Amino acid sequence: VIGSGSVGVAAAYASFVRRIASEILLVDRDVARAEGEAMDLMHGQALVGRIVVRAADWSELDRAGVVLVAAGANQKRGESRLDLLTRNADVMREVIERLDRHAPEAVVIIATNPVDILTRLAVGMSARDESRVLGTGTMLDSARFRALIGDHFGTSPRSVHAYVLGEHGDSQVPIWSNAALGGVPLSSLSSLWSLDETTRAVIEERTRRAAADVIARKGFTNLAIGLVMAELAEVVLSDQRSVHTISVILRGEFGLSGVALGLPCTVGCDGVVGRLVPELSEGELARLRRSAELLDERARRAGIA
Ligand SMILES: NC(=O)c1ccc[n+]([C@@H]2O[C@H](COP(=O)([O-])OP(=O)(O)OC[C@H]3O[C@@H](n4cnc5c(N)ncnc54)[C@H](O)[C@@H]3O)[C@@H](O)[C@H]2O)c1
């Protein structure tokens, strides 16, 4: 785990409790912070099992199967994720350069924001195969969307299939046209069950605003993204080939190329092993194109092509 701040530690904690690896190494330029977090987790080892968590140097990452990247500045109240770009692009350049040297075989999973543009930067820079670098993308947004839909129907979010695509940020696109409850398309539910326009608008807005709502209260978000990162790490380490809306560079999907954004992909031991291109309504497609244009424009302005 690169970066032992609030997100890196949440990812390490979730990975530790879920026992997805035999060893978890914490790397941070603030070495004391990484050491303190590792010590704190190790005091729970008797309750979890023999998983070693320790602070480490980059040079010790050579046997890592997965690297979770959460190094860099987080949003402050009122800031957007895109506002972090200049600060975190330099962090990402340093991280990828070091990972290529010390962990060339690992699958790299990036959460640092703005995650889509930094994934594009990382894929472009890294010597490893493109499929072995991915961003957490809209996986957290999709989880929030599913939870809100599940809540509306009094149903577990695990029985809700619904995606948010595009930017992990304000231009994200919730996809209603193929959302389903227990395999039944929402569009075909009886009127008693269906979601009216107002409820949909409220769910969309709450999904989009979710991080800001948390930041306004506790100052940062970390717990749910930690679960997302641990889940992706487990999917890679045990080759689960499950589908998640992660950030990848589009290669012709929806007629778009070169820009990284959230797309449903199959993830396994080699990273991204498949891409799904859902059929979208005209309105959703137009919104996705606008999201891609915005990300592309911001990346180019920052010299990331
Ligand atoms: N993708 C998502 O869904 C999502 C959700 C929440 C937060 N985030 C992002 O995760 C990132 C981390 O957030 P946080 O709250 O943990 O921040 P934080 O400030 O608590 O921690 C960041 C850590 O990174 C370390 N660091 C900075 N540069 C480094 C470098 N070059 N090498 C090694 N370590 C370095 C710092 O020392 C610090 O410990 C932010 O960019 C935030 O926006 C993403």
The ligand as a Tripos MOL2 file, in Angstrom:
@<TRIPOS>MOLECULE
LIG
   44    48     1     0     0
SMALL
NO_CHARGES

@<TRIPOS>ATOM
      1 N1        -10.7780    7.1120   -5.7950 N.am      1 LIG1
      2 C1        -11.5820    7.3020   -4.7640 C.2       1 LIG1
      3 O1        -12.7510    6.8640   -4.8090 O.2       1 LIG1
      4 C2        -11.0480    8.0440   -3.5530 C.ar      1 LIG1
      5 C3        -11.8120    8.1610   -2.3770 C.ar      1 LIG1
      6 C4        -11.2600    8.8650   -1.3090 C.ar      1 LIG1
      7 C5        -10.0110    9.4490   -1.4290 C.ar      1 LIG1
      8 N2         -9.3130    9.3240   -2.5820 N.ar      1 LIG1
      9 C6         -7.9710    9.9340   -2.7700 C.3       1 LIG1
     10 O2         -6.9730    9.1780   -2.0910 O.3       1 LIG1
     11 C7         -5.8240   10.0340   -1.8870 C.3       1 LIG1
     12 C8         -5.3130    9.8830   -0.4570 C.3       1 LIG1
     13 O3         -6.2340   10.4730    0.4410 O.3       1 LIG1
     14 P1         -5.9880   10.4470    2.0260 P.3       1 LIG1
     15 O4         -7.2260   10.9560    2.6480 O.co2     1 LIG1
     16 O5         -5.4410    9.1350    2.4340 O.co2     1 LIG1
     17 O6         -4.8330   11.5430    2.1470 O.3       1 LIG1
     18 P2         -3.8200   11.7000    3.4060 P.3       1 LIG1
     19 O7         -3.2820   13.0900    3.3090 O.co2     1 LIG1
     20 O8         -4.4710   11.2380    4.6520 O.co2     1 LIG1
     21 O9         -2.6470   10.6620    3.0610 O.3       1 LIG1
     22 C9         -1.8330   10.7550    1.9490 C.3       1 LIG1
     23 C10        -0.5290   10.0690    2.2930 C.3       1 LIG1
     24 O10         0.2740   10.0020    1.0940 O.3       1 LIG1
     25 C11         1.6280   10.1690    1.4890 C.3       1 LIG1
     26 N3          2.4120   10.5790    0.3120 N.ar      1 LIG1
     27 C12         2.2860   11.7380   -0.3860 C.ar      1 LIG1
     28 N4          3.1690   11.7240   -1.4150 N.ar      1 LIG1
     29 C13         3.8420   10.5520   -1.3520 C.ar      1 LIG1
     30 C14         4.8770    9.9660   -2.1530 C.ar      1 LIG1
     31 N5          5.3720   10.6020   -3.2060 N.pl3     1 LIG1
     32 N6          5.3240    8.7380   -1.7900 N.ar      1 LIG1
     33 C15         4.8300    8.1010   -0.7100 C.ar      1 LIG1
     34 N7          3.8510    8.6080    0.0640 N.ar      1 LIG1
     35 C16         3.3700    9.8160   -0.2530 C.ar      1 LIG1
     36 C17         1.5600   11.2180    2.5850 C.3       1 LIG1
     37 O11         2.7320   11.2150    3.3980 O.3       1 LIG1
     38 C18         0.3040   10.7850    3.3540 C.3       1 LIG1
     39 O12         0.5970    9.8980    4.4220 O.3       1 LIG1
     40 C19        -6.3010   11.4630   -2.2340 C.3       1 LIG1
     41 O13        -5.8540   11.8130   -3.5200 O.3       1 LIG1
     42 C20        -7.8220   11.3280   -2.2200 C.3       1 LIG1
     43 O14        -8.4570   12.2920   -3.0360 O.3       1 LIG1
     44 C21        -9.7990    8.6210   -3.6240 C.ar      1 LIG1
@<TRIPOS>BOND
     1     1     2 1
     2     2     3 2
     3     2     4 1
     4     4     5 ar
     5     4    44 ar
     6     5     6 ar
     7     6     7 ar
     8     7     8 ar
     9     8     9 1
    10     8    44 ar
    11     9    10 1
    12     9    42 1
    13    10    11 1
    14    11    12 1
    15    11    40 1
    16    12    13 1
    17    13    14 1
    18    14    15 2
    19    14    16 1
    20    14    17 1
    21    17    18 1
    22    18    19 2
    23    18    20 1
    24    18    21 1
    25    21    22 1
    26    22    23 1
    27    23    24 1
    28    23    38 1
    29    24    25 1
    30    25    26 1
    31    25    36 1
    32    26    27 ar
    33    26    35 ar
    34    27    28 ar
    35    28    29 ar
    36    29    30 ar
    37    29    35 ar
    38    30    31 1
    39    30    32 ar
    40    32    33 ar
    41    33    34 ar
    42    34    35 ar
    43    36    37 1
    44    36    38 1
    45    38    39 1
    46    40    41 1
    47    40    42 1
    48    42    43 1
@<TRIPOS>SUBSTRUCTURE
     1 LIG1         1 GROUP 0 **** ****
